[in-house]
């Protein structure tokens, strides 16, 4: 039974006035004054996305060389007394990145999403993804991500069609929470509830200062408002609502169970928010976070941290083992990180060639392809991992 104090607390933070008010203009203004973002943008325009990827890969390799660390596969072979390769399993998770457009531009974002990114999945590619889902009965989870996936015109099409012909499948929406306030998304919570979509939402801290420093001004208040709206619809009780934590700097996440306990205590006490589980994710040394590390001369120390905290238990649960990751352009990858680094299945070049969804009759067609690993993979095997 809610007390009058609880009700006043929820009403204060519910902020119904935010719904229908966009974050886009604020994000764009912040990007204009963000010197690091502007330097990265200028460098990308100069050498291209592939050039940037190759450059950061070389920086990671130099850091590892200075530490005397071999390639990831050689390191793995020694640690596990194996051939250093992972064996692909039957695909169980279909993860689709349907676009890089986002109303936020978070400092840690490994896909470098922002309102400036216009890459979006077409309806033809989305339809082919559904065809592959239909022809691959081993898939039990459809994981839709972005950018802010809800801002892609094909998001609701994917959800409705997947739910219609696979009533048993678990559908995940990787939600940044503030998207619930964007104009045209006023009914998003109802849509997610109607289609029994599991919401996995980013909330890197339970304090306003830390969240806003990583994700933008006022993002914390908007996130709390969105979580309360989801709670009102039954998320966190009748429907699953999970949160994701990632560190604000060059360190590993604390133990997941203890942090989840603290999150639940603070969010309930301060805002009356309920959620199911907290997932702690290691920041991968790629893209925006790689830039962050390189400019602060912290890349070597961070790679050393990842290597020193290698955890063999993570190697049986890595996403690349049973996940197929699809890019907005339909290209096929072993994981979301390989996708951002252009390491396509069936390709020997970065950001060139490789298989697309139109080359496949079933996702099981990928079973004969080796899993691609590189020096960023130390991030997924450190501590509790990033899968």
C-alpha positions in Angstrom: 0.0 0.0 0.0 1.5 3.3 -1.1 1.7 6.0 1.5 1.0 9.7 0.8 4.7 10.3 0.9 5.3 7.6 -1.8 2.6 9.1 -4.0 4.0 12.6 -3.7 7.5 11.3 -4.5 6.3 9.5 -7.6 4.2 12.5 -8.8 7.2 14.8 -8.4 9.5 12.7 -10.6 6.8 11.3 -13.0 7.1 14.6 -15.0 4.2 14.0 -17.5 5.1 17.5 -18.9 8.2 16.0 -20.5 6.3 13.7 -22.8 6.2 15.0 -26.3 9.2 17.2 -25.7 12.3 16.3 -27.7 15.9 16.0 -26.4 17.3 16.4 -30.0 18.0 20.2 -30.0 19.7 20.0 -26.6 21.9 17.1 -27.8 22.9 18.8 -31.0 23.8 22.0 -29.0 26.0 20.0 -26.6 27.7 18.3 -29.6 28.6 21.6 -31.1 30.5 22.6 -28.0 32.0 19.2 -27.3 35.6 19.6 -28.4 36.4 15.9 -28.3 33.4 15.0 -30.4 34.3 17.7 -32.9 37.9 16.5 -33.2 36.7 12.9 -33.8 34.2 14.1 -36.4 36.9 16.1 -38.2 39.2 13.1 -38.2 36.4 10.8 -39.4 35.7 13.1 -42.3 39.4 13.1 -43.1 40.2 9.4 -43.2 36.7 7.7 -43.1 35.1 5.2 -40.8 37.4 2.3 -42.0 40.4 4.5 -41.4 39.3 5.4 -37.9 38.7 1.7 -37.1 42.1 0.7 -38.4 43.8 3.5 -36.5 42.2 2.5 -33.1 43.0 -1.1 -33.8 46.7 -0.2 -34.2 46.6 1.8 -31.0 45.2 -1.2 -29.1 47.9 -3.5 -30.6 50.7 -1.1 -29.7 49.4 -0.9 -26.2 49.4 -4.7 -25.9 52.8 -5.1 -27.6 54.2 -2.7 -25.0 52.8 -5.0 -22.3 54.2 -8.2 -24.0 50.7 -9.5 -24.7 50.2 -11.7 -27.8 47.1 -11.7 -30.0 43.8 -12.6 -28.3 43.7 -16.0 -29.8 47.2 -16.9 -28.8 46.5 -15.6 -25.3 43.3 -17.7 -25.2 45.1 -20.8 -26.3 47.7 -20.5 -23.5 45.1 -19.7 -20.8 42.6 -22.4 -21.8 45.1 -25.0 -23.1 43.2 -25.0 -26.4 43.5 -24.1 -30.0 42.5 -20.5 -29.1 39.3 -20.5 -31.2 35.7 -20.5 -30.1 33.2 -23.1 -31.5 30.1 -21.6 -32.9 26.8 -22.9 -31.4 23.4 -23.0 -33.0 22.1 -19.5 -33.2 19.8 -18.6 -30.3 19.9 -14.8 -30.3 19.1 -12.6 -33.3 20.4 -9.1 -32.5 19.4 -6.4 -35.0 20.8 -2.9 -35.0 18.2 -1.1 -37.0 19.9 2.3 -37.1 22.5 4.6 -35.6 20.2 7.6 -35.2 19.6 8.6 -31.6 18.3 11.5 -29.6 21.4 11.2 -27.3 25.2 11.1 -27.9 26.6 9.2 -24.9 30.3 9.5 -24.1 30.8 5.7 -23.8 28.7 4.7 -26.9 30.5 2.0 -28.9 28.2 2.5 -31.9 28.8 6.3 -31.9 25.1 7.1 -32.2 23.8 10.6 -32.2 21.2 12.8 -34.0 23.8 13.3 -36.7 23.8 9.6 -37.7 21.3 9.0 -40.4 22.0 5.3 -41.2 18.7 3.4 -40.9 17.6 -0.1 -41.8 15.3 -0.2 -44.8 11.9 -2.0 -44.9 13.3 -4.6 -47.3 16.2 -5.5 -45.0 13.9 -5.6 -42.0 11.6 -8.0 -43.9 14.5 -10.3 -44.8 15.5 -10.3 -41.1 12.0 -11.6 -40.3 12.3 -14.2 -43.0 15.5 -15.5 -41.4 13.9 -15.4 -38.0 11.1 -17.5 -39.4 13.4 -20.0 -41.0 15.6 -20.5 -37.9 13.6 -22.2 -35.2 16.6 -22.3 -32.9 16.3 -18.5 -32.3 14.6 -17.8 -29.0 15.5 -14.1 -28.5 15.0 -11.2 -30.8 17.2 -8.3 -29.5 16.5 -5.0 -31.2 19.0 -2.2 -30.7 20.4 1.0 -32.2 20.9 4.0 -31.8 17.5 4.5 -30.4 15.8 1.6 -32.2 12.3 3.0 -31.5 13.0 6.0 -33.7 13.4 3.7 -36.8 10.2 3.4 -38.8 10.7 -0.4 -38.9 10.9 -0.9 -35.2 7.2 -1.5 -34.6 6.9 -3.5 -37.8 9.6 -5.9 -36.6 8.1 -6.2 -33.2 4.5 -6.8 -34.4 5.5 -9.3 -37.1 7.9 -11.2 -34.9 5.2 -11.5 -32.1 2.6 -12.6 -34.6 4.5 -15.5 -36.1 6.6 -16.4 -33.1 4.3 -15.9 -30.0 6.8 -17.7 -27.8 9.9 -15.6 -28.7 11.4 -13.2 -26.2 11.6 -9.7 -27.8 14.1 -7.2 -26.2 14.0 -3.5 -26.7 17.4 -1.9 -25.9 16.0 1.4 -24.6 17.7 4.6 -23.7 14.6 5.7 -21.7 14.5 9.3 -22.9 13.1 8.1 -26.2 9.8 7.7 -24.4 9.5 11.5 -24.3 10.2 12.1 -28.0 7.3 13.5 -30.1 5.4 10.6 -31.7 6.4 8.2 -29.0 3.7 9.0 -26.5 2.1 5.6 -27.0 5.4 3.7 -27.0 4.9 2.3 -23.5 1.5 0.9 -24.4 2.9 -0.6 -27.6 5.7 -2.4 -25.7 3.3 -3.7 -23.1 0.8 -4.9 -25.8 3.5 -6.9 -27.5 5.1 -8.2 -24.3 8.5 -6.7 -25.1 11.2 -7.0 -22.5 12.8 -3.6 -21.8 16.5 -3.5 -21.1 17.3 0.1 -20.3 20.5 2.1 -19.9 21.0 3.8 -16.5 24.8 4.0 -15.8 24.3 5.3 -12.2 21.6 6.2 -9.7 22.9 9.8 -9.3 22.0 12.7 -11.5 25.5 14.0 -11.7 27.1 10.8 -13.0 24.3 10.0 -15.5 24.2 13.6 -17.0 28.0 13.7 -17.3 28.0 10.6 -19.5 24.7 10.9 -21.3 23.8 14.6 -21.4 22.2 17.3 -19.3 18.7 16.5 -17.8 19.0 12.9 -19.1 18.8 11.6 -15.5 15.5 13.4 -14.7 14.0 12.1 -18.0 15.2 8.6 -17.3 13.5 8.6 -13.9 10.3 9.9 -15.5 10.4 7.2 -18.1 11.1 4.4 -15.6 8.1 5.5 -13.5 5.9 5.5 -16.7 7.1 1.9 -17.4 6.3 1.0 -13.8 2.8 2.3 -14.1 2.3 0.0 -17.1 3.4 -3.0 -15.1 7.0 -3.1 -16.1 9.2 -4.2 -13.1 6.4 -6.3 -11.8 4.2 -8.0 -14.4 6.6 -7.4 -17.3 10.4 -7.6 -17.2 12.3 -4.3 -16.8 16.1 -4.6 -16.6 18.7 -1.9 -16.2 22.3 -1.7 -17.5 25.3 -0.2 -15.7 28.6 0.6 -17.3 31.5 2.4 -15.6 32.0 6.1 -16.1 35.7 5.8 -16.6 38.6 3.4 -17.2 37.8 0.8 -14.5 35.8 -2.4 -14.3 32.3 -2.7 -13.0 31.9 -3.7 -9.3 30.3 -7.1 -8.5 26.9 -7.2 -10.1 24.8 -8.7 -7.3 25.9 -6.1 -4.7 25.4 -3.2 -7.2 22.0 -4.5 -8.1 21.0 -4.5 -4.4 22.2 -0.9 -4.1 20.4 0.2 -7.2 17.1 -1.3 -6.0 17.5 0.3 -2.6 18.3 3.8 -3.9 15.8 3.9 -6.8 12.9 2.6 -4.6 13.7 4.9 -1.7 14.3 8.0 -3.7 11.8 7.6 -6.6 9.6 4.6 -5.9 11.0 2.8 -8.9 11.0 -1.0 -9.3 13.0 -3.1 -11.7 13.9 -6.8 -12.1 17.7 -7.2 -12.8 20.8 -5.1 -13.2 23.4 -6.1 -15.7 27.0 -4.7 -15.3 28.8 -4.2 -18.6 32.5 -3.6 -19.1 33.3 -0.7 -21.4 34.8 -2.0 -24.6 38.0 -0.1 -25.8 36.5 0.8 -29.1 35.0 3.9 -30.8 34.1 6.8 -28.4 35.5 5.0 -25.4 38.7 4.2 -27.3 39.0 7.9 -28.1 38.4 8.8 -24.5 41.2 6.5 -23.4 43.7 7.5 -26.1 43.3 11.2 -25.5 43.9 10.7 -21.8 46.9 8.4 -22.4 45.0 5.7 -20.5 44.7 3.1 -23.3 47.7 1.0 -22.3 46.6 1.0 -18.6 43.1 0.0 -19.6 44.2 -2.8 -21.9 46.5 -4.0 -19.0 43.5 -3.9 -16.7 41.4 -6.1 -19.1 44.2 -8.6 -19.6 45.0 -8.9 -15.8 41.3 -9.5 -15.1 40.8 -12.2 -17.7 38.1 -14.6 -16.4 37.9 -18.0 -18.0 34.3 -18.4 -16.8 33.2 -15.7 -19.3 34.4 -17.8 -22.3 31.4 -20.2 -22.2 28.9 -17.3 -22.2 30.2 -14.9 -24.9 27.6 -13.4 -27.2 29.6 -14.5 -30.3 29.0 -18.1 -29.5 25.2 -18.2 -30.1 24.3 -14.7 -31.4 24.0 -13.4 -34.9 24.3 -9.6 -35.2 22.8 -7.8 -38.1 23.8 -4.3 -39.1 21.4 -1.6 -40.3 22.7 -2.3 -43.9 21.9 -6.1 -43.6 25.5 -7.2 -43.1 26.1 -10.1 -40.8 28.5 -10.2 -37.8 29.4 -12.4 -34.8 28.6 -9.7 -32.3 27.6 -6.1 -31.9 31.2 -5.1 -31.3 32.5 -6.8 -34.4 29.7 -5.0 -36.3 31.0 -1.6 -35.2 34.5 -2.5 -36.2 33.5 -3.8 -39.6 34.6 -7.4 -39.0 31.9 -9.0 -41.2 31.4 -12.8 -41.5 32.7 -13.9 -44.8 35.0 -10.9 -45.3 38.8 -10.6 -45.0 38.7 -6.8 -45.0 37.5 -4.1 -42.5 34.2 -2.5 -43.4 34.2 -4.2 -46.8 32.3 -7.1 -48.3 31.0 -10.0 -46.2 27.7 -11.8 -46.0 24.4 -10.0 -45.9 21.0 -11.2 -44.8 20.1 -11.6 -48.5 22.9 -14.3 -48.9 21.3 -16.6 -46.3 18.3 -19.0 -46.3 18.7 -19.6 -42.6 20.9 -18.3 -39.8 22.1 -21.9 -39.4 24.0 -21.3 -42.7 26.6 -19.5 -40.7 27.6 -22.7 -38.7 30.6 -23.4 -41.1 32.2 -19.9 -40.5 34.8 -19.3 -37.9 34.1 -16.7 -35.2 36.3 -13.6 -35.7 38.3 -12.4 -32.7 40.7 -9.4 -32.4 42.3 -7.4 -29.7 39.1 -5.7 -28.5 37.9 -9.1 -27.4 39.8 -8.8 -24.1 36.9 -6.6 -23.0 34.4 -9.4 -23.2 36.6 -11.8 -21.1 37.6 -9.4 -18.3 35.8 -9.5 -15.0 32.1 -10.2 -15.5 32.6 -9.5 -19.2 30.6 -7.4 -21.7 28.3 -10.0 -23.3 
